[in-house]
Amino acid sequence: MTQRQVDHDMPLPRCQAGHLARHIHDCRQATAGGGHFIECRCGATKKCPDFDTALQEWKRMHRVRTPRPPAGPAENVVLFALFGTGGKAR
């Protein structure tokens, strides 16, 4: 058999309908139609040369957003003391 399911430590993101996704690796050469793709009950990505590209397409297809890390405080901001509070400027 040329296709095998690849298990990951972290589960793949579900599709918009809530179906479980699975990563399939077609072991044939790329010229023969091989590659990586992700599928669920309602859809699948096209075959990609690597898993990261297939996952990126899966997230784009199902509008899965990756959370961004919170922005740290800006260090180029000058803070002024408020009048009447007795504070000093930093």
Backbone bond lengths (Angstrom), bond angles and torsions (degrees), N, CA, C in turn:
res aa  C-N    CA-C-N  psi(-1)  N-CA   C-N-CA  omega(-1)  CA-C   N-CA-C  phi
1 M - - - 1.444 - - 1.528 108.65 -
2 T 1.306 117.34 136.48 1.458 120.65 -175.75 1.521 113.16 -92.87
3 Q 1.320 118.23 -14.87 1.465 120.20 -179.90 1.514 110.08 -109.05
4 R 1.345 115.12 141.32 1.457 119.16 175.60 1.519 109.09 -140.94
5 Q 1.325 115.32 148.53 1.456 120.71 178.32 1.521 108.89 -86.10
6 V 1.329 116.83 134.58 1.458 122.75 -178.77 1.522 108.25 -105.26
7 D 1.332 116.36 126.63 1.462 120.92 177.50 1.523 109.46 -93.25
8 H 1.331 115.86 144.76 1.460 122.22 -179.07 1.525 109.51 -121.80
9 D 1.343 115.97 155.82 1.467 120.61 177.14 1.526 110.87 -64.64
10 M 1.323 116.28 -44.15 1.466 121.83 178.15 1.526 107.86 -96.09
11 P 1.333 118.47 136.44 1.470 118.88 178.63 1.528 111.15 -67.85
12 L 1.314 116.04 148.79 1.460 120.89 177.80 1.527 109.14 -72.98
13 P 1.335 117.69 151.07 1.464 119.34 178.89 1.527 110.97 -64.64
14 R 1.324 115.93 142.40 1.466 120.95 179.91 1.525 110.11 -74.46
15 C 1.324 116.04 161.19 1.459 120.16 176.25 1.530 108.87 -77.65
16 Q 1.330 116.70 178.12 1.457 120.25 -177.93 1.524 112.09 -65.38
17 A 1.321 117.81 -26.26 1.461 121.44 178.29 1.530 111.81 -82.92
18 G 1.333 117.65 -6.26 1.458 121.79 178.03 1.518 115.03 91.57
19 H 1.329 117.95 8.35 1.467 120.80 -179.88 1.524 110.90 -75.15
20 L 1.318 115.95 148.37 1.459 121.39 175.12 1.523 109.66 -69.58
21 A 1.317 116.01 139.44 1.464 121.18 178.42 1.522 109.02 -101.46
22 R 1.317 115.71 151.49 1.464 119.65 176.26 1.521 109.73 -137.19
23 H 1.324 114.68 145.26 1.465 123.13 -178.75 1.523 107.80 -94.44
24 I 1.319 116.18 123.64 1.461 122.13 178.96 1.527 108.37 -115.82
25 H 1.324 115.78 132.28 1.466 121.38 176.47 1.515 108.07 -112.33
26 D 1.330 116.19 116.97 1.457 122.34 174.70 1.524 106.03 -88.63
27 C 1.322 116.85 113.93 1.466 122.17 -170.59 1.524 114.44 -77.29
28 R 1.325 117.74 -2.33 1.461 118.90 177.63 1.523 110.08 -69.43
29 Q 1.314 116.74 162.95 1.464 120.84 176.64 1.524 109.32 -65.64
30 A 1.323 115.77 155.70 1.467 120.46 -178.16 1.532 111.32 -59.69
31 T 1.320 117.13 -35.24 1.471 120.21 179.79 1.525 112.01 -69.04
32 A 1.332 116.94 -21.46 1.460 121.35 179.54 1.525 112.01 -97.21
33 G 1.339 117.53 7.04 1.466 120.18 177.50 1.511 114.05 98.94
34 G 1.323 118.04 16.42 1.458 121.03 179.51 1.515 111.82 -85.46
35 G 1.329 115.86 173.81 1.456 121.07 177.54 1.519 111.53 145.57
36 H 1.318 115.53 -170.68 1.457 122.71 -179.43 1.522 108.94 -107.75
37 F 1.332 116.83 141.38 1.449 120.46 171.80 1.517 109.02 -150.04
38 I 1.327 115.15 160.12 1.461 122.14 179.70 1.516 107.09 -119.22
39 E 1.326 115.84 134.74 1.456 119.69 -178.37 1.514 111.20 -137.44
40 C 1.322 114.88 159.35 1.459 122.37 171.32 1.525 106.39 -140.35
41 R 1.315 116.85 -168.25 1.453 120.58 -176.89 1.531 112.26 -66.00
42 C 1.338 117.35 -28.72 1.467 119.67 -173.23 1.530 114.58 -108.36
43 G 1.327 119.57 -2.40 1.459 119.02 -179.81 1.513 112.86 -177.99
44 A 1.335 114.45 173.33 1.466 120.65 179.95 1.520 109.13 -153.18
45 T 1.331 115.58 155.76 1.459 120.54 175.28 1.521 108.50 -83.48
46 K 1.326 115.88 167.42 1.462 118.91 171.87 1.525 107.80 -75.23
47 K 1.305 117.65 165.51 1.464 120.77 -179.94 1.520 109.72 -73.10
48 C 1.319 115.47 131.52 1.461 122.82 -176.80 1.524 108.99 -119.49
49 P 1.335 117.74 156.15 1.465 119.92 -178.37 1.524 114.07 -67.97
50 D 1.353 118.09 -25.39 1.463 119.79 178.86 1.530 110.15 -142.78
51 F 1.329 115.48 165.60 1.463 121.13 -176.19 1.521 112.12 -65.46
52 D 1.334 117.86 -39.81 1.466 120.49 -177.59 1.527 111.88 -60.28
53 T 1.317 116.95 -39.60 1.464 120.79 178.17 1.526 110.51 -67.21
54 A 1.333 117.03 -40.37 1.462 120.68 178.25 1.527 110.94 -64.83
55 L 1.333 117.29 -40.83 1.460 120.93 179.00 1.528 110.72 -66.26
56 Q 1.316 116.66 -39.46 1.463 120.91 177.97 1.535 110.29 -61.92
57 E 1.320 117.16 -42.12 1.463 120.76 178.38 1.528 110.83 -67.18
58 W 1.336 117.13 -38.99 1.463 121.45 178.45 1.532 110.53 -60.51
59 K 1.319 115.90 -45.49 1.467 120.23 179.43 1.526 111.07 -64.83
60 R 1.330 117.01 -37.56 1.460 120.35 178.31 1.527 110.68 -67.27
61 M 1.330 117.06 -42.54 1.465 121.37 -179.57 1.522 111.93 -61.02
62 H 1.318 116.51 -40.26 1.464 121.45 -173.50 1.521 112.91 -105.41
63 R 1.319 116.44 11.93 1.472 123.00 175.75 1.528 112.14 54.46
64 V 1.326 115.63 44.48 1.466 121.33 176.83 1.518 107.11 -87.82
65 R 1.318 116.61 124.90 1.464 120.56 -178.86 1.516 110.06 -102.67
66 T 1.314 114.95 140.29 1.456 121.06 175.32 1.523 107.40 -92.18
67 P 1.341 118.55 124.47 1.466 118.94 -178.55 1.524 111.38 -65.24
68 R 1.319 114.81 139.73 1.462 120.21 178.08 1.516 109.59 -86.56
69 P 1.332 117.50 149.20 1.469 119.13 176.38 1.526 109.43 -67.80
70 P 1.334 117.73 148.19 1.464 119.65 -179.59 1.528 111.05 -64.29
71 A 1.315 114.79 143.04 1.466 120.08 -179.64 1.520 109.67 -73.70
72 G 1.305 116.18 135.82 1.461 121.55 178.49 1.522 110.26 -79.30
73 P 1.308 116.36 169.94 1.466 118.93 179.40 1.532 110.49 -68.01
74 A 1.310 115.34 141.41 1.463 120.15 179.09 1.524 109.24 -74.48
75 E 1.316 116.36 134.63 1.459 120.40 -177.73 1.524 112.44 -93.76
76 N 1.322 117.33 -6.02 1.457 119.05 -178.75 1.536 112.02 -99.73
77 V 1.329 117.61 17.85 1.459 122.26 179.93 1.523 108.77 -99.45
78 V 1.332 115.87 130.82 1.461 121.13 178.46 1.521 108.31 -94.16
79 L 1.338 116.93 126.63 1.459 121.55 178.50 1.521 108.83 -100.08
80 F 1.320 116.30 130.06 1.457 121.79 178.73 1.520 109.66 -104.96
81 A 1.326 115.82 147.72 1.463 120.89 177.98 1.525 109.52 -72.91
82 L 1.319 115.89 144.92 1.459 120.82 175.97 1.516 108.98 -79.68
83 F 1.322 116.88 139.84 1.466 121.07 179.26 1.521 109.91 -68.11
84 G 1.295 116.26 136.43 1.457 120.98 175.94 1.509 114.25 88.56
85 T 1.334 118.61 -2.85 1.460 119.94 -179.98 1.515 111.46 -99.01
86 G 1.309 117.12 -12.89 1.453 120.64 179.32 1.511 113.48 80.84
87 G 1.331 118.10 6.17 1.460 120.86 -179.70 1.510 111.92 -80.22
88 K 1.304 116.06 162.12 1.460 121.68 178.76 1.526 108.66 -107.33
89 A 1.322 115.69 151.69 1.465 120.79 178.72 1.523 109.59 -70.70
90 R 1.292 116.46 145.47 1.467 121.14 179.16 1.499 110.32 -98.70
